[in-house]
Amino acid sequence: MKQFFILFIFLICFKLTSQVIYEEISLPKEIYETSGLEFSKSNIITINDSGGKSILYEFNEKGEILDRIKIPNVDNNDWESLAIDEKYIYIADIGNNYSMRSNLSILKVRLSDYKLDGKINFSYKTQNSFTPNPSGEFDAEGITCYDDKLLLFSKNRKDLTTEIYLIEKLPGDYIIEKRGSLKVEGLITGADYNKDLNLMMLVGYDFSYNQFLIELNNFSIENIDLLEPKKYLIPIAKAQMEGVKIINENTFWVSSENENKNSFPRLFKIKI
């Protein structure tokens, strides 16, 4: 059942108050660890993260699953994010909770037949140790397309920043180096960029499980230090936001995993 609420949130960076209207939709428990959102043919696509099946789930705005697209010959080590362009959907197998993985990759999948067209394998230039570290800085859960490249946003538990990396779309092996950093005071779990609006949106949470959106207007990879992030708390309890998709300049889809066996994953339409 859909519910409509009018709530207030705080714009943290400028200590202002903004009005938010959001719509809540329960999703099937089958996508209990929904992580990443994309649009395709007027429908929404998501994935389950660590340990889930190698499947893209397509559903409508009512939360009804329309298709389950199996990606053959690949494992879901820790799928965490999606990005899409005219010909491909990119599946980010980049979850790295303990900063110990040496098989990080982004799967390049054709939209025409959903067959794998290659892997974009990468490692972090500054990572010298793969000893398990629960407070590591080499985890990531957000990718998005940016012109003819991909952008990756890290989930840095050490500094509560997000490092931004530019990655080629061509399959191959890469060593990536950060292009900049944003102090977000939390953990970034999703990203989306709209070229027409020149708008980047991030979603995440902090260690107190406050959920938030970060708005980056006039985004440019060349001028990260000049960006003025606007941070909005999302007043939704018992959630873990994992995916974000821009609808227009002030409306967004945001998804949350289920928090326990008696709850459902959820999709929210948020207006700021």
DRENPA-3360 file (N, C-alpha, C; in nm, 2 decimals, always signed):
BEGIN
1 = MKQFFILF = +0.09/-0.12/+0.00/+0.00/+0.00/+0.00/+0.09/+0.12/+0.00 ~ +0.05/+0.22/-0.08/+0.12/+0.35/-0.09/+0.08/+0.44/+0.03 ~ +0.17/+0.51/+0.08/+0.15/+0.60/+0.19/+0.21/+0.74/+0.15 ~ +0.14/+0.84/+0.18/+0.19/+0.98/+0.15/+0.22/+1.05/+0.28 ~ +0.33/+1.12/+0.29/+0.36/+1.19/+0.41/+0.42/+1.33/+0.37 ~ +0.40/+1.42/+0.46/+0.47/+1.55/+0.45/+0.55/+1.57/+0.57 ~ +0.68/+1.57/+0.55/+0.78/+1.57/+0.66/+0.88/+1.69/+0.65 ~ +0.95/+1.72/+0.75/+1.05/+1.82/+0.74/+1.19/+1.76/+0.76;
9 = IFLICFKL = +1.29/+1.80/+0.69/+1.42/+1.76/+0.71/+1.51/+1.88/+0.72 ~ +1.63/+1.85/+0.77/+1.73/+1.96/+0.78/+1.83/+1.96/+0.68 ~ +1.86/+2.07/+0.62/+1.97/+2.08/+0.52/+2.09/+2.11/+0.60 ~ +2.17/+2.00/+0.63/+2.28/+2.01/+0.73/+2.38/+2.11/+0.70 ~ +2.43/+2.12/+0.57/+2.54/+2.20/+0.54/+2.51/+2.35/+0.57 ~ +2.38/+2.39/+0.55/+2.35/+2.53/+0.57/+2.25/+2.56/+0.68 ~ +2.22/+2.45/+0.76/+2.14/+2.46/+0.87/+2.00/+2.52/+0.84 ~ +1.94/+2.48/+0.73/+1.81/+2.53/+0.69/+1.71/+2.41/+0.70;
17 = TSQVIYEE = +1.58/+2.45/+0.69/+1.48/+2.35/+0.69/+1.41/+2.34/+0.55 ~ +1.39/+2.22/+0.50/+1.33/+2.21/+0.37/+1.21/+2.11/+0.38 ~ +1.11/+2.13/+0.30/+0.99/+2.04/+0.31/+1.02/+1.92/+0.21 ~ +0.98/+1.81/+0.26/+0.99/+1.68/+0.18/+0.86/+1.61/+0.18 ~ +0.82/+1.57/+0.06/+0.71/+1.48/+0.04/+0.76/+1.35/-0.01 ~ +0.73/+1.24/+0.06/+0.78/+1.11/+0.00/+0.67/+1.01/+0.00 ~ +0.68/+0.92/-0.10/+0.59/+0.81/-0.12/+0.66/+0.68/-0.09 ~ +0.60/+0.59/-0.02/+0.66/+0.47/+0.02/+0.59/+0.35/-0.04;
25 = ISLPKEIY = +0.68/+0.26/-0.10/+0.62/+0.14/-0.17/+0.70/+0.02/-0.11 ~ +0.63/-0.08/-0.07/+0.69/-0.20/-0.02/+0.73/-0.29/-0.15 ~ +0.85/-0.34/-0.14/+0.90/-0.43/-0.25/+0.89/-0.57/-0.21 ~ +0.89/-0.66/-0.31/+0.89/-0.81/-0.27/+1.01/-0.84/-0.19 ~ +1.00/-0.94/-0.10/+1.11/-0.98/-0.02/+1.22/-1.05/-0.10 ~ +1.19/-1.09/-0.22/+1.28/-1.15/-0.31/+1.40/-1.05/-0.34 ~ +1.38/-0.92/-0.33/+1.48/-0.83/-0.35/+1.51/-0.76/-0.22 ~ +1.53/-0.85/-0.12/+1.55/-0.80/+0.02/+1.68/-0.72/+0.04;
33 = ETSGLEFS = +1.78/-0.74/-0.04/+1.90/-0.66/-0.03/+1.92/-0.57/-0.15 ~ +1.81/-0.51/-0.20/+1.82/-0.42/-0.31/+1.93/-0.32/-0.30 ~ +2.01/-0.31/-0.40/+2.13/-0.23/-0.39/+2.16/-0.17/-0.53 ~ +2.13/-0.05/-0.56/+2.14/+0.01/-0.69/+2.01/+0.02/-0.76 ~ +1.99/+0.13/-0.83/+1.87/+0.16/-0.91/+1.90/+0.21/-1.04 ~ +1.83/+0.17/-1.14/+1.84/+0.23/-1.28/+1.70/+0.22/-1.34 ~ +1.69/+0.31/-1.45/+1.57/+0.30/-1.53/+1.60/+0.23/-1.66 ~ +1.50/+0.15/-1.71/+1.51/+0.09/-1.84/+1.37/+0.07/-1.89;
41 = KSNIITIN = +1.34/+0.13/-2.00/+1.21/+0.11/-2.07/+1.09/+0.14/-1.97 ~ +1.11/+0.25/-1.90/+1.01/+0.31/-1.81/+0.99/+0.22/-1.68 ~ +1.07/+0.12/-1.67/+1.07/+0.04/-1.54/+1.20/+0.06/-1.47 ~ +1.20/+0.00/-1.35/+1.32/+0.02/-1.26/+1.39/-0.11/-1.25 ~ +1.52/-0.11/-1.25/+1.61/-0.23/-1.24/+1.69/-0.22/-1.11 ~ +1.70/-0.33/-1.04/+1.78/-0.33/-0.92/+1.85/-0.47/-0.91 ~ +1.93/-0.49/-0.81/+2.01/-0.61/-0.78/+2.01/-0.64/-0.63 ~ +2.03/-0.76/-0.60/+2.07/-0.79/-0.46/+2.22/-0.79/-0.44;
49 = DSGGKSIL = +2.26/-0.75/-0.32/+2.41/-0.74/-0.31/+2.47/-0.87/-0.26 ~ +2.57/-0.87/-0.18/+2.65/-0.98/-0.14/+2.58/-1.11/-0.12 ~ +2.62/-1.21/-0.20/+2.56/-1.35/-0.19/+2.43/-1.37/-0.26 ~ +2.38/-1.26/-0.33/+2.26/-1.28/-0.40/+2.28/-1.35/-0.54 ~ +2.18/-1.38/-0.61/+2.19/-1.44/-0.74/+2.24/-1.34/-0.84 ~ +2.29/-1.39/-0.95/+2.34/-1.30/-1.06/+2.23/-1.26/-1.15 ~ +2.13/-1.18/-1.09/+2.01/-1.15/-1.16/+1.98/-1.00/-1.15 ~ +1.94/-0.95/-1.26/+1.88/-0.81/-1.26/+1.73/-0.83/-1.24;
57 = YEFNEKGE = +1.67/-0.75/-1.15/+1.53/-0.76/-1.12/+1.47/-0.63/-1.18 ~ +1.37/-0.65/-1.27/+1.30/-0.54/-1.33/+1.16/-0.53/-1.27 ~ +1.12/-0.41/-1.22/+0.99/-0.40/-1.15/+0.93/-0.26/-1.19 ~ +0.80/-0.25/-1.17/+0.73/-0.12/-1.20/+0.72/-0.04/-1.08 ~ +0.65/+0.08/-1.10/+0.64/+0.18/-0.99/+0.54/+0.13/-0.88 ~ +0.48/+0.02/-0.90/+0.39/-0.04/-0.80/+0.47/-0.14/-0.71 ~ +0.60/-0.16/-0.75/+0.68/-0.26/-0.68/+0.66/-0.40/-0.73 ~ +0.60/-0.42/-0.84/+0.57/-0.56/-0.89/+0.69/-0.60/-0.98;
65 = ILDRIKIP = +0.74/-0.72/-0.95/+0.85/-0.77/-1.04/+0.80/-0.81/-1.17 ~ +0.86/-0.76/-1.28/+0.81/-0.79/-1.42/+0.90/-0.89/-1.48 ~ +1.03/-0.89/-1.45/+1.13/-0.98/-1.51/+1.25/-1.00/-1.42 ~ +1.30/-1.12/-1.44/+1.43/-1.16/-1.37/+1.53/-1.20/-1.48 ~ +1.63/-1.12/-1.49/+1.72/-1.14/-1.60/+1.85/-1.20/-1.55 ~ +1.88/-1.32/-1.58/+1.99/-1.39/-1.53/+2.11/-1.35/-1.62 ~ +2.22/-1.31/-1.55/+2.35/-1.28/-1.62/+2.43/-1.40/-1.62 ~ +2.45/-1.47/-1.73/+2.52/-1.60/-1.73/+2.67/-1.59/-1.71;
73 = NVDNNDWE = +2.73/-1.69/-1.65/+2.87/-1.71/-1.63/+2.94/-1.60/-1.55 ~ +2.87/-1.54/-1.45/+2.93/-1.45/-1.36/+2.88/-1.48/-1.22 ~ +2.96/-1.45/-1.12/+2.92/-1.46/-0.98/+2.88/-1.33/-0.92 ~ +2.79/-1.33/-0.82/+2.76/-1.21/-0.75/+2.85/-1.22/-0.62 ~ +2.97/-1.17/-0.63/+3.05/-1.16/-0.51/+3.00/-1.06/-0.41 ~ +2.98/-0.94/-0.46/+2.92/-0.83/-0.38/+2.87/-0.72/-0.47 ~ +2.76/-0.75/-0.55/+2.71/-0.65/-0.64/+2.65/-0.53/-0.55 ~ +2.69/-0.41/-0.59/+2.65/-0.30/-0.50/+2.59/-0.18/-0.58;
81 = SLAIDEKY = +2.60/-0.17/-0.71/+2.55/-0.05/-0.78/+2.53/-0.08/-0.92 ~ +2.45/+0.01/-0.99/+2.43/+0.00/-1.13/+2.45/+0.13/-1.20 ~ +2.49/+0.13/-1.33/+2.49/+0.24/-1.41/+2.45/+0.20/-1.55 ~ +2.40/+0.30/-1.63/+2.35/+0.26/-1.76/+2.38/+0.37/-1.86 ~ +2.40/+0.33/-1.99/+2.41/+0.42/-2.10/+2.33/+0.37/-2.21 ~ +2.35/+0.42/-2.33/+2.26/+0.38/-2.44/+2.27/+0.23/-2.48 ~ +2.38/+0.17/-2.46/+2.40/+0.03/-2.51/+2.43/-0.07/-2.39 ~ +2.47/-0.02/-2.28/+2.51/-0.11/-2.17/+2.46/-0.08/-2.04;
89 = IYIADIGN = +2.45/-0.18/-1.96/+2.43/-0.17/-1.81/+2.55/-0.22/-1.74 ~ +2.60/-0.14/-1.64/+2.72/-0.17/-1.57/+2.69/-0.22/-1.43 ~ +2.73/-0.34/-1.40/+2.70/-0.39/-1.26/+2.83/-0.39/-1.18 ~ +2.83/-0.32/-1.07/+2.95/-0.29/-0.99/+2.96/-0.40/-0.89 ~ +3.05/-0.50/-0.91/+3.09/-0.60/-0.81/+3.21/-0.54/-0.73 ~ +3.17/-0.45/-0.65/+3.28/-0.36/-0.58/+3.27/-0.36/-0.43 ~ +3.17/-0.43/-0.37/+3.16/-0.43/-0.23/+3.29/-0.49/-0.17 ~ +3.34/-0.43/-0.06/+3.47/-0.46/-0.01/+3.47/-0.42/+0.14;
97 = NYSMRSNL = +3.38/-0.48/+0.22/+3.36/-0.44/+0.35/+3.49/-0.43/+0.44 ~ +3.58/-0.53/+0.42/+3.70/-0.54/+0.50/+3.82/-0.49/+0.42 ~ +3.80/-0.43/+0.31/+3.92/-0.38/+0.23/+4.02/-0.49/+0.20 ~ +3.97/-0.61/+0.17/+4.06/-0.72/+0.14/+4.04/-0.79/+0.01 ~ +3.95/-0.75/-0.07/+3.93/-0.81/-0.20/+4.03/-0.77/-0.30 ~ +4.07/-0.87/-0.39/+4.16/-0.84/-0.50/+4.10/-0.88/-0.63 ~ +3.96/-0.89/-0.63/+3.89/-0.92/-0.75/+3.78/-0.83/-0.78 ~ +3.80/-0.70/-0.76/+3.70/-0.60/-0.78/+3.68/-0.58/-0.93;
105 = SILKVRLS = +3.55/-0.56/-0.97/+3.53/-0.55/-1.11/+3.39/-0.48/-1.14 ~ +3.38/-0.43/-1.26/+3.25/-0.38/-1.31/+3.21/-0.46/-1.43 ~ +3.10/-0.52/-1.43/+3.05/-0.61/-1.54/+2.99/-0.52/-1.65 ~ +3.03/-0.53/-1.77/+2.97/-0.46/-1.88/+2.88/-0.55/-1.96 ~ +2.75/-0.52/-1.95/+2.65/-0.61/-2.00/+2.57/-0.54/-2.11 ~ +2.55/-0.61/-2.22/+2.48/-0.55/-2.33/+2.33/-0.54/-2.30 ~ +2.27/-0.43/-2.33/+2.12/-0.41/-2.31/+2.04/-0.49/-2.41 ~ +2.10/-0.51/-2.53/+2.03/-0.58/-2.64/+2.00/-0.73/-2.60;
113 = DYKLDGKI = +2.08/-0.80/-2.53/+2.06/-0.94/-2.50/+2.10/-0.98/-2.36 ~ +2.15/-0.88/-2.28/+2.19/-0.90/-2.14/+2.31/-1.01/-2.14 ~ +2.39/-1.01/-2.24/+2.51/-1.09/-2.23/+2.63/-1.01/-2.19 ~ +2.72/-1.07/-2.12/+2.84/-1.01/-2.07/+2.93/-0.97/-2.19 ~ +2.97/-0.84/-2.19/+3.06/-0.80/-2.30/+3.20/-0.77/-2.24 ~ +3.23/-0.81/-2.12/+3.36/-0.80/-2.06/+3.36/-0.75/-1.92 ~ +3.47/-0.75/-1.86/+3.49/-0.71/-1.72/+3.59/-0.59/-1.71 ~ +3.55/-0.49/-1.64/+3.64/-0.38/-1.61/+3.70/-0.41/-1.47;
121 = NFSYKTQN = +3.82/-0.47/-1.47/+3.88/-0.51/-1.34/+3.97/-0.39/-1.29 ~ +3.97/-0.37/-1.16/+4.05/-0.26/-1.11/+4.10/-0.29/-0.97 ~ +4.21/-0.21/-0.93/+4.26/-0.21/-0.80/+4.29/-0.06/-0.76 ~ +4.30/-0.03/-0.63/+4.32/+0.10/-0.59/+4.47/+0.13/-0.58 ~ +4.52/+0.24/-0.64/+4.66/+0.26/-0.65/+4.73/+0.27/-0.51 ~ +4.65/+0.33/-0.41/+4.71/+0.35/-0.28/+4.69/+0.23/-0.18 ~ +4.63/+0.12/-0.23/+4.61/+0.01/-0.14/+4.73/-0.08/-0.14 ~ +4.80/-0.09/-0.03/+4.92/-0.18/-0.02/+4.90/-0.30/+0.06;
129 = SFTPNPSG = +4.79/-0.30/+0.14/+4.76/-0.42/+0.23/+4.62/-0.47/+0.20 ~ +4.61/-0.60/+0.20/+4.48/-0.67/+0.19/+4.44/-0.75/+0.31 ~ +4.50/-0.71/+0.43/+4.47/-0.77/+0.56/+4.33/-0.72/+0.59 ~ +4.24/-0.80/+0.64/+4.10/-0.76/+0.68/+4.10/-0.64/+0.77 ~ +4.03/-0.54/+0.73/+4.02/-0.41/+0.81/+3.88/-0.36/+0.81 ~ +3.81/-0.38/+0.92/+3.67/-0.33/+0.92/+3.65/-0.18/+0.92 ~ +3.76/-0.11/+0.94/+3.76/+0.04/+0.93/+3.84/+0.09/+0.81 ~ +3.83/+0.01/+0.70/+3.91/+0.04/+0.59/+3.86/+0.15/+0.50;
137 = EFDAEGIT = +3.94/+0.19/+0.40/+3.90/+0.30/+0.31/+3.88/+0.26/+0.17 ~ +3.88/+0.12/+0.14/+3.88/+0.08/+0.00/+3.75/+0.00/-0.03 ~ +3.65/+0.04/+0.04/+3.51/-0.01/+0.00/+3.44/+0.09/-0.09 ~ +3.35/+0.04/-0.16/+3.27/+0.13/-0.25/+3.13/+0.07/-0.28 ~ +3.03/+0.16/-0.29/+2.90/+0.11/-0.32/+2.83/+0.19/-0.42 ~ +2.89/+0.29/-0.48/+2.82/+0.38/-0.58/+2.90/+0.40/-0.71 ~ +2.84/+0.37/-0.82/+2.89/+0.41/-0.95/+2.78/+0.48/-1.03 ~ +2.83/+0.56/-1.13/+2.73/+0.62/-1.22/+2.81/+0.65/-1.35;
145 = CYDDKLLL = +2.74/+0.67/-1.46/+2.80/+0.71/-1.59/+2.83/+0.86/-1.58 ~ +2.94/+0.90/-1.64/+2.97/+1.04/-1.65/+3.04/+1.06/-1.78 ~ +2.97/+1.12/-1.87/+3.02/+1.13/-2.01/+3.06/+0.99/-2.06 ~ +3.18/+0.97/-2.11/+3.22/+0.84/-2.17/+3.29/+0.76/-2.07 ~ +3.28/+0.79/-1.94/+3.35/+0.72/-1.83/+3.25/+0.68/-1.73 ~ +3.31/+0.61/-1.62/+3.23/+0.57/-1.50/+3.29/+0.65/-1.39 ~ +3.21/+0.69/-1.29/+3.26/+0.75/-1.17/+3.23/+0.65/-1.06 ~ +3.32/+0.63/-0.97/+3.31/+0.55/-0.85/+3.32/+0.63/-0.73;
153 = FSKNRKDL = +3.23/+0.62/-0.63/+3.23/+0.69/-0.50/+3.26/+0.59/-0.39 ~ +3.37/+0.61/-0.31/+3.41/+0.52/-0.21/+3.32/+0.53/-0.09 ~ +3.32/+0.43/-0.01/+3.25/+0.42/+0.12/+3.36/+0.41/+0.23 ~ +3.42/+0.52/+0.26/+3.54/+0.53/+0.35/+3.50/+0.53/+0.49 ~ +3.51/+0.42/+0.56/+3.48/+0.41/+0.70/+3.59/+0.47/+0.79 ~ +3.71/+0.49/+0.74/+3.82/+0.55/+0.81/+3.80/+0.69/+0.84 ~ +3.77/+0.77/+0.73/+3.76/+0.91/+0.74/+3.62/+0.97/+0.72 ~ +3.52/+0.89/+0.70/+3.39/+0.93/+0.67/+3.39/+1.04/+0.55;
161 = TTEIYLIE = +3.47/+1.01/+0.46/+3.47/+1.09/+0.33/+3.43/+0.99/+0.22 ~ +3.41/+1.05/+0.10/+3.40/+0.97/-0.02/+3.50/+1.01/-0.12 ~ +3.58/+0.92/-0.16/+3.68/+0.95/-0.27/+3.62/+0.92/-0.40 ~ +3.65/+1.00/-0.50/+3.59/+0.99/-0.63/+3.70/+0.94/-0.73 ~ +3.66/+0.84/-0.81/+3.75/+0.78/-0.90/+3.69/+0.78/-1.04 ~ +3.77/+0.80/-1.14/+3.72/+0.80/-1.28/+3.77/+0.67/-1.34 ~ +3.68/+0.59/-1.40/+3.72/+0.46/-1.46/+3.67/+0.45/-1.60 ~ +3.75/+0.39/-1.69/+3.72/+0.37/-1.83/+3.61/+0.27/-1.84;
169 = KLPGDYII = +3.53/+0.28/-1.95/+3.42/+0.18/-1.97/+3.47/+0.06/-2.05 ~ +3.59/+0.07/-2.10/+3.64/-0.05/-2.18/+3.69/-0.16/-2.09 ~ +3.65/-0.28/-2.12/+3.70/-0.40/-2.04/+3.86/-0.40/-2.04 ~ +3.91/-0.44/-1.93/+4.06/-0.44/-1.91/+4.09/-0.44/-1.76 ~ +4.22/-0.42/-1.74/+4.27/-0.42/-1.60/+4.33/-0.28/-1.57 ~ +4.28/-0.22/-1.46/+4.31/-0.08/-1.43/+4.36/-0.07/-1.29 ~ +4.45/+0.03/-1.27/+4.48/+0.08/-1.14/+4.43/+0.22/-1.13 ~ +4.33/+0.24/-1.03/+4.26/+0.37/-1.03/+4.32/+0.45/-0.92;
177 = EKRGSLKV = +4.31/+0.58/-0.94/+4.37/+0.69/-0.85/+4.26/+0.79/-0.83 ~ +4.24/+0.83/-0.70/+4.13/+0.92/-0.67/+4.15/+1.06/-0.74 ~ +4.04/+1.12/-0.78/+4.04/+1.25/-0.85/+4.00/+1.36/-0.75 ~ +3.95/+1.32/-0.64/+3.91/+1.42/-0.54/+3.84/+1.35/-0.42 ~ +3.80/+1.43/-0.32/+3.74/+1.37/-0.21/+3.64/+1.47/-0.15 ~ +3.53/+1.42/-0.10/+3.42/+1.50/-0.03/+3.41/+1.46/+0.11 ~ +3.40/+1.55/+0.20/+3.37/+1.52/+0.34/+3.22/+1.51/+0.36 ~ +3.17/+1.39/+0.38/+3.03/+1.36/+0.39/+2.98/+1.32/+0.53;
185 = EGLITGAD = +3.07/+1.29/+0.62/+3.04/+1.25/+0.75/+2.94/+1.13/+0.75 ~ +2.97/+1.04/+0.67/+2.89/+0.92/+0.66/+2.94/+0.83/+0.55 ~ +2.86/+0.73/+0.52/+2.90/+0.62/+0.42/+2.82/+0.63/+0.30 ~ +2.88/+0.65/+0.19/+2.80/+0.67/+0.06/+2.77/+0.53/+0.00 ~ +2.64/+0.50/-0.03/+2.60/+0.37/-0.07/+2.54/+0.38/-0.21 ~ +2.53/+0.49/-0.27/+2.47/+0.50/-0.41/+2.49/+0.64/-0.47 ~ +2.49/+0.64/-0.61/+2.52/+0.76/-0.68/+2.44/+0.76/-0.81 ~ +2.40/+0.88/-0.85/+2.34/+0.90/-0.99/+2.37/+1.03/-1.04;
193 = YNKDLNLM = +2.40/+1.04/-1.17/+2.43/+1.17/-1.24/+2.34/+1.19/-1.35 ~ +2.28/+1.31/-1.37/+2.20/+1.35/-1.48/+2.27/+1.46/-1.56 ~ +2.31/+1.42/-1.68/+2.39/+1.51/-1.76/+2.31/+1.64/-1.80 ~ +2.18/+1.62/-1.83/+2.10/+1.74/-1.87/+2.09/+1.84/-1.76 ~ +2.08/+1.79/-1.64/+2.07/+1.88/-1.52/+2.20/+1.92/-1.46 ~ +2.31/+1.85/-1.51/+2.44/+1.86/-1.45/+2.43/+1.85/-1.30 ~ +2.36/+1.74/-1.26/+2.33/+1.72/-1.12/+2.38/+1.58/-1.07 ~ +2.45/+1.57/-0.96/+2.50/+1.45/-0.90/+2.43/+1.43/-0.77;
201 = MLVGYDFS = +2.37/+1.31/-0.75/+2.30/+1.28/-0.62/+2.37/+1.16/-0.56 ~ +2.40/+1.17/-0.43/+2.45/+1.06/-0.35/+2.35/+1.03/-0.24 ~ +2.36/+0.90/-0.20/+2.27/+0.86/-0.09/+2.36/+0.78/+0.01 ~ +2.33/+0.78/+0.14/+2.41/+0.71/+0.23/+2.35/+0.72/+0.37 ~ +2.43/+0.68/+0.47/+2.39/+0.68/+0.61/+2.51/+0.70/+0.70 ~ +2.49/+0.74/+0.82/+2.60/+0.75/+0.92/+2.60/+0.64/+1.02 ~ +2.69/+0.65/+1.11/+2.70/+0.54/+1.21/+2.59/+0.54/+1.31 ~ +2.51/+0.64/+1.31/+2.38/+0.64/+1.39/+2.26/+0.60/+1.31;
209 = YNQFLIEL = +2.29/+0.56/+1.19/+2.19/+0.51/+1.09/+2.09/+0.62/+1.06 ~ +2.14/+0.75/+1.06/+2.06/+0.86/+0.99/+2.09/+0.85/+0.84 ~ +1.98/+0.84/+0.77/+1.98/+0.83/+0.62/+1.99/+0.97/+0.56 ~ +2.06/+0.99/+0.45/+2.07/+1.12/+0.39/+2.09/+1.12/+0.24 ~ +2.06/+1.23/+0.18/+2.09/+1.26/+0.04/+2.19/+1.37/+0.04 ~ +2.28/+1.37/-0.06/+2.37/+1.48/-0.09/+2.35/+1.52/-0.23 ~ +2.33/+1.65/-0.25/+2.30/+1.71/-0.38/+2.43/+1.79/-0.42 ~ +2.48/+1.76/-0.54/+2.59/+1.83/-0.59/+2.55/+1.89/-0.73;
217 = NNFSIENI = +2.52/+2.02/-0.72/+2.48/+2.09/-0.84/+2.61/+2.13/-0.92 ~ +2.59/+2.15/-1.05/+2.70/+2.20/-1.14/+2.82/+2.11/-1.12 ~ +2.80/+1.98/-1.12/+2.90/+1.88/-1.09/+3.01/+1.88/-1.20 ~ +3.13/+1.88/-1.16/+3.25/+1.87/-1.26/+3.36/+1.79/-1.19 ~ +3.41/+1.69/-1.26/+3.52/+1.61/-1.21/+3.65/+1.69/-1.20 ~ +3.65/+1.80/-1.28/+3.77/+1.89/-1.28/+3.77/+1.99/-1.16 ~ +3.66/+2.01/-1.10/+3.65/+2.11/-1.00/+3.58/+2.06/-0.87 ~ +3.63/+1.94/-0.83/+3.56/+1.88/-0.71/+3.58/+1.97/-0.59;
225 = DLLEPKKY = +3.69/+2.04/-0.57/+3.71/+2.12/-0.45/+3.62/+2.24/-0.45 ~ +3.56/+2.28/-0.56/+3.47/+2.39/-0.57/+3.32/+2.35/-0.55 ~ +3.30/+2.22/-0.54/+3.16/+2.18/-0.52/+3.11/+2.22/-0.38 ~ +2.98/+2.25/-0.37/+2.92/+2.29/-0.25/+2.81/+2.19/-0.22 ~ +2.84/+2.08/-0.15/+2.74/+1.98/-0.12/+2.63/+2.03/-0.03 ~ +2.51/+1.99/-0.06/+2.39/+2.01/+0.02/+2.34/+1.88/+0.07 ~ +2.34/+1.87/+0.21/+2.31/+1.74/+0.27/+2.17/+1.75/+0.33 ~ +2.08/+1.65/+0.30/+1.95/+1.64/+0.35/+1.93/+1.51/+0.43;
233 = LIPIAKAQ = +1.89/+1.52/+0.55/+1.85/+1.40/+0.63/+1.72/+1.35/+0.57 ~ +1.71/+1.22/+0.56/+1.58/+1.15/+0.52/+1.52/+1.10/+0.64 ~ +1.40/+1.15/+0.68/+1.34/+1.11/+0.81/+1.26/+0.98/+0.80 ~ +1.34/+0.88/+0.78/+1.28/+0.74/+0.76/+1.36/+0.65/+0.86 ~ +1.28/+0.59/+0.95/+1.35/+0.51/+1.06/+1.36/+0.37/+1.00 ~ +1.45/+0.29/+1.07/+1.47/+0.15/+1.04/+1.49/+0.13/+0.89 ~ +1.59/+0.19/+0.83/+1.62/+0.18/+0.69/+1.77/+0.17/+0.67 ~ +1.81/+0.12/+0.55/+1.95/+0.14/+0.51/+1.94/+0.17/+0.36;
241 = MEGVKIIN = +1.95/+0.29/+0.33/+1.94/+0.34/+0.19/+2.06/+0.29/+0.11 ~ +2.03/+0.23/-0.01/+2.13/+0.17/-0.09/+2.13/+0.22/-0.24 ~ +2.03/+0.28/-0.29/+2.02/+0.32/-0.43/+1.95/+0.45/-0.44 ~ +1.99/+0.53/-0.55/+1.93/+0.65/-0.57/+1.92/+0.67/-0.73 ~ +1.81/+0.73/-0.77/+1.79/+0.76/-0.91/+1.72/+0.89/-0.93 ~ +1.77/+0.98/-1.01/+1.72/+1.11/-1.03/+1.60/+1.10/-1.12 ~ +1.48/+1.16/-1.08/+1.37/+1.17/-1.16/+1.37/+1.31/-1.23 ~ +1.38/+1.41/-1.15/+1.40/+1.55/-1.20/+1.48/+1.63/-1.10;
249 = ENTFWVSS = +1.49/+1.76/-1.11/+1.59/+1.83/-1.03/+1.56/+1.83/-0.88 ~ +1.43/+1.79/-0.84/+1.40/+1.79/-0.70/+1.32/+1.66/-0.66 ~ +1.32/+1.56/-0.74/+1.25/+1.44/-0.71/+1.34/+1.32/-0.74 ~ +1.34/+1.22/-0.65/+1.43/+1.11/-0.66/+1.37/+0.98/-0.61 ~ +1.40/+0.87/-0.67/+1.38/+0.74/-0.62/+1.49/+0.70/-0.53 ~ +1.46/+0.64/-0.41/+1.56/+0.59/-0.32/+1.51/+0.46/-0.27 ~ +1.60/+0.36/-0.26/+1.57/+0.23/-0.22/+1.64/+0.19/-0.09 ~ +1.57/+0.11/-0.01/+1.62/+0.06/+0.12/+1.61/-0.09/+0.13;
257 = ENENKNSF = +1.72/-0.15/+0.18/+1.71/-0.29/+0.22/+1.61/-0.32/+0.33 ~ +1.56/-0.44/+0.34/+1.48/-0.47/+0.46/+1.58/-0.48/+0.58 ~ +1.53/-0.45/+0.70/+1.61/-0.45/+0.82/+1.60/-0.57/+0.90 ~ +1.50/-0.65/+0.88/+1.49/-0.78/+0.96/+1.40/-0.87/+0.88 ~ +1.38/-0.99/+0.93/+1.31/-1.09/+0.85/+1.16/-1.06/+0.85 ~ +1.11/-0.97/+0.93/+0.97/-0.94/+0.93/+0.94/-0.81/+0.85 ~ +1.04/-0.75/+0.79/+1.02/-0.63/+0.72/+1.03/-0.65/+0.57 ~ +1.01/-0.55/+0.49/+1.02/-0.55/+0.35/+1.12/-0.45/+0.30;
265 = PRLFKIKI = +1.19/-0.48/+0.19/+1.26/-0.37/+0.13/+1.16/-0.27/+0.08 ~ +1.21/-0.14/+0.06/+1.12/-0.04/+0.03/+1.18/+0.06/-0.08 ~ +1.08/+0.12/-0.15/+1.12/+0.22/-0.25/+1.05/+0.35/-0.21 ~ +1.12/+0.46/-0.21/+1.07/+0.59/-0.17/+1.08/+0.69/-0.29 ~ +0.98/+0.76/-0.31/+0.99/+0.88/-0.40/+1.00/+1.00/-0.31 ~ +1.11/+1.07/-0.32/+1.14/+1.18/-0.23/+1.15/+1.31/-0.31 ~ +1.09/+1.42/-0.25/+1.10/+1.55/-0.31/+1.17/+1.64/-0.21 ~ +1.26/+1.72/-0.26/+1.33/+1.82/-0.17/+1.31/+1.96/-0.22;
% end
